[in-house]
Amino acid sequence: MHLLRPAFGTALALLAAFCAPPAASAQDLRLNEILAGPARDWDGSGTFSSRDDEWIEIENPGAGVADLAGLLVTDGDAIPRYALSGTLEPGGVLLVTGKMSYDWEKANGQPAYGLSLANGGDSVRLLRVAGADTSLVDAYTFKSHEAAADRASGRDPVSGEWVLFDGLNPYTGTLLPQGNGCVPTPGAPNACSGTPARSTTWGRVKAGRR
């Protein structure tokens, strides 16, 4: 974990206003899957939106319950996009959609653009704010071929390395990461059957957790 200094820009001065310090026993989390180029209704709203249907996924790979207080998501420009709250069980994944980000930005007086993930390539950062300190918990920078329609960059369920979940839009190029033929799995552990299937929506995920 690397301590972030003022080089991140003045945007980080806003973080303390949105984030409470996390518990000392909080588990480290990590980014698990990112979909920057939606071409369908991923959030289950019934309507496709290139803004609202972007999504990222955060995973708790640890053995204990993770306290999400003090954690915040930004993209490459370091502007706060979404503040986490609550807890995440061991092995659990948390889905953050562009719509959730947009609603959070509006509620907190921020310019409301959603996750604003650039299709030409961008970074996603997971930050922790504790008092005056802001630290980097995890980050991933994706390339343009990873942000093509309905492709997701995600961690391989076995190795933990980043791969391309391209089952809905196969990638035939030579850039890394290469495609694995698997379908993105928002709000669920990364799975790889190699057989394209109906996409999972946020509405179905919420219904399954009740």
C-alpha positions, 0 to 999 in steps of 0.5 A, spaced: 500 500 500 502 506 497 501 513 501 499 518 496 502 525 496 499 531 494 501 530 486 494 526 486 491 533 485 487 538 489 481 533 488 483 529 493 482 534 498 475 533 497 475 526 500 475 527 507 468 530 506 465 524 504 469 518 508 469 516 515 476 513 518 475 505 517 476 501 523 483 499 524 481 491 523 478 493 516 481 488 511 484 490 505 479 489 499 481 489 491 478 491 485 475 485 481 472 486 475 471 492 470 466 494 465 467 500 461 464 499 455 457 497 456 452 495 450 446 493 454 442 494 460 447 491 465 444 495 471 437 492 470 433 498 470 430 496 463 433 501 459 440 501 456 445 507 458 452 508 456 453 512 463 449 508 468 451 501 465 458 502 466 460 498 472 466 496 477 466 490 482 470 490 489 472 483 492 474 482 499 479 476 498 480 476 506 478 471 511 474 477 515 469 482 514 471 488 511 469 495 513 468 499 507 467 506 511 473 510 508 473 507 502 472 511 495 473 510 488 476 514 483 477 514 475 484 516 472 482 523 474 482 522 481 475 526 482 471 522 487 466 518 484 463 513 489 464 512 497 463 506 499 459 504 506 457 498 510 461 491 510 463 486 505 463 479 507 469 474 506 469 472 499 464 477 497 463 482 491 460 489 491 458 492 485 458 499 483 454 501 477 455 508 473 448 509 476 450 508 483 456 513 482 451 518 478 446 518 484 452 519 489 455 525 485 449 529 485 447 527 492 454 530 494 454 536 490 459 533 485 459 534 477 455 528 476 458 524 470 457 517 473 464 512 473 466 516 467 470 510 464 474 512 458 473 507 452 480 509 450 483 506 456 483 509 463 484 507 470 480 505 476 483 506 483 480 504 490 482 509 495 482 509 503 482 515 507 484 515 514 484 522 517 489 527 513 492 521 510 489 518 503 492 511 501 492 507 495 488 500 496 488 497 489 488 500 482 488 497 475 489 501 468 485 498 462 487 499 455 482 500 449 481 493 447 479 492 454 473 497 454 470 495 447 463 493 447 461 488 453 468 486 455 470 486 462 477 486 465 477 481 471 481 477 475 482 470 473 478 466 478 484 461 479 490 465 478 488 472 480 491 475 474 487 480 470 484 477 464 479 479 459 472 476 459 470 477 452 465 471 451 460 477 449 464 480 444 470 475 442 477 479 442 482 476 436 488 481 437 494 480 440 494 485 446 494 483 453 490 481 456 488 476 452 480 474 452 478 468 456 471 467 452 468 468 459 462 472 460 462 478 465 459 476 472 457 483 475 455 482 482 458 475 483 465 471 483 468 471 477 466 464 473 469 461 467 465 456 463 467 459 456 460 459 454 456 465 453 450 466 457 445 471 459 448 477 462 447 478 470 443 484 472 444 488 478 436 487 479 437 480 479 443 480 484 439 484 489 434 479 488 438 473 489 441 476 496 434 477 499 
